[in-house]
Amino acid sequence: MKKYIIKRIVSLIPLLLVVSFVIFMFIHLIPGDPARLLAGKDATIAEVEAAREAFGLNQPLIQQYISYLKTLLSGDLGYSIKSGAPVSGLIADRIIPTLGLTFFSIIWALVIGILLGIISAVFRDKWPDRVGMLTAVSGISLPNFWVGLVCIQLFSVHLGIFPSGGADDGWKSYILPSFALGAGIMAIIARFTRSSLVNTLKQDYIRTGRAKGLSGRAIIFGHALKNSLIPVITVAGLQFGFLLGGSVVVETVFSFPGLGRLLIDSIHFRDYPVIQSLILFFSVQFILVNLLVDILYSVFNPKIRYE
Amino acid sequence: MNKLIKKRGEMNMKEVPVEATLTSVGVEKKSKGRFFEFWKAFRKKKSALISFYFIILLLLLMVVGPFITPYDPAEPDYFKLLESPSINHVFGTDEYGRDILSRIIAGAQITLSVSISAVLLGAIGGTILGLVSGFFGKWIDKIIMRICDVLFAFPDLILGIGIVAILGPGLQNVMIAIAFFSIPSFARIVRGATLEAKEMLFVESAKSIGASKVRILFKHILPETIPVIIVYFTMTVGSAILSAASLSFLGLGAEPSSPDWGAMLSMSRDYIGSSFHLVFFPGLIIFLTVLAFNLFGDGLRDVLDPKTKN
C-alpha cells in the first residue's frame, strides 16, 4: 500500500513540473512586453525597466523558470499589481469561502446523486427510473449561473429565506450557491451510480445472494452498493474540475468573496500575477484531489495496486 | 435471450465491412442498409427524436433567424422599457425596450455557431491526434498521451478562462478556448476506438494485401471510429454551449450588447427582482438547447455505440 502511494506521488512530479512550466509561460504568451504588463497600465519607461529588473525578465527563459520554481517552493507567489499585496495573502483571505462552497456542493451532490442512482437502478425501466434519469439529464443541461439567478429570485426576493449574495450570514449564505454549483455534479453522479449498480446487479454473486433467499434490501445495501460505488468515487474526483470551474461562475452570481471572484476581478484588472497564481492553485488542487481519489480507489480495490 | 440475439446482430453488422470493402457495389448497398437500420432503431427513442427535431429547428434558426424576428433585435424602443410578457411581446422587453423573443431568435446564430464550430475544431484536432496515437503506438503514442495528461490537469473552464485572459475577451477567443480544451477528450476516445479497430480482421486483411499505412488509417480505421466521434460530438456541443454562455456571462465572451444568450443573461442580472422575465427566458432557451443535445446524444449512443451504454 505504502509503496503504491509513493509510486503515485513520484509519478506526479513530472506532471507538476510541466504544468508549472505552462503556467510560468502564461505571462510570456500574452501579446506585448511582459515587463510592461507587470509594471501596470500607467507605468513610466523607468518603472517598466525597474519591473524588468525586479522580475528578472532580462534573463534567459530557462533561468527565469528555475527562479520561478524556487520562489514557488518557498511559498512566494509574487505581488498583486492592483493592490501591491502579496498574492499568497490574497488567496489565504479568500480560500475558506471557496473551500466551504465546494465542500458543501460535493457533499449534497454525492448524497442525493447516489440516492437517485439507487432508486433508478432498483426500479430500472419503471417510472421512478424515468423520472430520476430525466432529473439527472436536466441537471447536466442546466447553466449553473441561471440556476443561481432563479434561486435568488425565488428564495431571496420572493420568500426572503436566504441571502441573495455575500458570505456574511453564516451557513445560510452557502445554501443557494452550493445548490447551484452542485446540481450538475449531482446529475452526473446519479447517472453513473445507476449504470454501475445495474451492472453489479447482473453479477453472479448477486444471483447467489438471491438464490439463498436474501431480501432485495440486503442485496442492494449489503452487497451490490459497496462494489458499485468504487467507480463512482473516480467520477466524483474527475468532476471536481467541473466544480472548480463552476465555482468561478457561481461566485460571480452570488457576489461570493471567494477565489473565483478574485480570478474574474483580476482578469478585468489585468492583474497578471494574481491570475497566474490562481490558475496554478486551481490546477494543483485538481491534480491533488485526483491523486487522493486514486489512492482511495486502490484502498477499495486492491487489484489496482498490483498492475 | 432477446438481448443475446440483439448482441449477435450487432456482431454481424460489425463484420459487414469485411466483405463490403471488397466490392464497391457492396459498400453502397450495405451503407444504405446501415442507415435504414439506424433510423429504425433511433425512431423508437421518443425523447431523442423530439430533441432531434428541436435541434433541426435551432439549426434552421441559425440560418434564417435574423430574417424572421418579429421586431428588430437591436432597435431600442424607449416607450416600452422592461415590459412584462404580453401578446405583443411574448417574452417581454429588455432595459432598452428591445423584444426579447427577437433577440433570442437572432442570438441562436451567435451562440450555436460559436459552440458548434469550437467543438468541430476540437473534434478534428482530437481525432487526428487520437488516430495517430492509437495507430502508430510506441513513442508517438506516449508523447501525445502525455500532452493530453497535461491538458487534463487543468479544469476545463479554468483553462478556458486562462486562454481568454491571454488572448483577450471576445467570441473568437472563446471559440479557440473551447476547441482547445475539447481536444484531449476526443484524442483519448478516438485512440481507444482506433486500438480496437486495429485488431479487427478487415484491417489485418488490408495489411496482408499490402495496403499503405495512410490508406489503412483513413480508409479502414477512421470509418470505424466515426460512430463514437458522432456520439461524443453531440454531447460535447451541449457542454460547449454551457461553457460559451458561462464565459459570456463572466464578461469574457460576447459583447454585452449582442444578443448572445449568455451575454443577455449577464446584462439581465441587475434587473432580478423587478423584471424576472429578463433572466428567465434566455436561461430557459440555453437549458432547452443543451438538454436537446444531451438527449439526442444519449439516443445516438444507444443506437450507434451500445457498448458504452452501461
HADDOCK unambig.tbl for C-alpha pairs under 7 A between the chains (distance, minus, plus):
assign (segid A and resid 15 and name CA) (segid B and resid 150 and name CA) 6.54 0.50 0.50
assign (segid A and resid 19 and name CA) (segid B and resid 150 and name CA) 6.39 0.50 0.50
assign (segid A and resid 29 and name CA) (segid B and resid 166 and name CA) 6.67 0.50 0.50
assign (segid A and resid 30 and name CA) (segid B and resid 166 and name CA) 4.85 0.50 0.50
assign (segid A and resid 30 and name CA) (segid B and resid 167 and name CA) 6.63 0.50 0.50
assign (segid A and resid 138 and name CA) (segid B and resid 291 and name CA) 6.28 0.50 0.50
assign (segid A and resid 141 and name CA) (segid B and resid 287 and name CA) 5.67 0.50 0.50
assign (segid A and resid 141 and name CA) (segid B and resid 290 and name CA) 5.21 0.50 0.50
assign (segid A and resid 141 and name CA) (segid B and resid 291 and name CA) 5.04 0.50 0.50
assign (segid A and resid 142 and name CA) (segid B and resid 287 and name CA) 5.17 0.50 0.50
assign (segid A and resid 143 and name CA) (segid B and resid 242 and name CA) 5.99 0.50 0.50
assign (segid A and resid 143 and name CA) (segid B and resid 287 and name CA) 6.48 0.50 0.50
assign (segid A and resid 146 and name CA) (segid B and resid 283 and name CA) 5.71 0.50 0.50
assign (segid A and resid 153 and name CA) (segid B and resid 272 and name CA) 6.55 0.50 0.50
assign (segid A and resid 153 and name CA) (segid B and resid 273 and name CA) 5.90 0.50 0.50
assign (segid A and resid 157 and name CA) (segid B and resid 273 and name CA) 5.85 0.50 0.50
assign (segid A and resid 195 and name CA) (segid B and resid 310 and name CA) 5.05 0.50 0.50
assign (segid A and resid 199 and name CA) (segid B and resid 310 and name CA) 6.96 0.50 0.50
assign (segid A and resid 241 and name CA) (segid B and resid 155 and name CA) 4.40 0.50 0.50
assign (segid A and resid 242 and name CA) (segid B and resid 155 and name CA) 6.33 0.50 0.50
assign (segid A and resid 242 and name CA) (segid B and resid 156 and name CA) 6.93 0.50 0.50
assign (segid A and resid 244 and name CA) (segid B and resid 155 and name CA) 6.97 0.50 0.50
assign (segid A and resid 245 and name CA) (segid B and resid 155 and name CA) 6.35 0.50 0.50
assign (segid A and resid 245 and name CA) (segid B and resid 156 and name CA) 6.87 0.50 0.50
assign (segid A and resid 245 and name CA) (segid B and resid 157 and name CA) 4.83 0.50 0.50
assign (segid A and resid 245 and name CA) (segid B and resid 158 and name CA) 5.39 0.50 0.50
assign (segid A and resid 249 and name CA) (segid B and resid 246 and name CA) 6.76 0.50 0.50
assign (segid A and resid 249 and name CA) (segid B and resid 250 and name CA) 6.86 0.50 0.50
assign (segid A and resid 267 and name CA) (segid B and resid 165 and name CA) 6.29 0.50 0.50
assign (segid A and resid 279 and name CA) (segid B and resid 158 and name CA) 6.79 0.50 0.50
assign (segid A and resid 283 and name CA) (segid B and resid 153 and name CA) 6.08 0.50 0.50
assign (segid A and resid 283 and name CA) (segid B and resid 154 and name CA) 5.03 0.50 0.50
assign (segid A and resid 283 and name CA) (segid B and resid 155 and name CA) 6.62 0.50 0.50
assign (segid A and resid 286 and name CA) (segid B and resid 153 and name CA) 6.92 0.50 0.50
assign (segid A and resid 287 and name CA) (segid B and resid 153 and name CA) 6.07 0.50 0.50
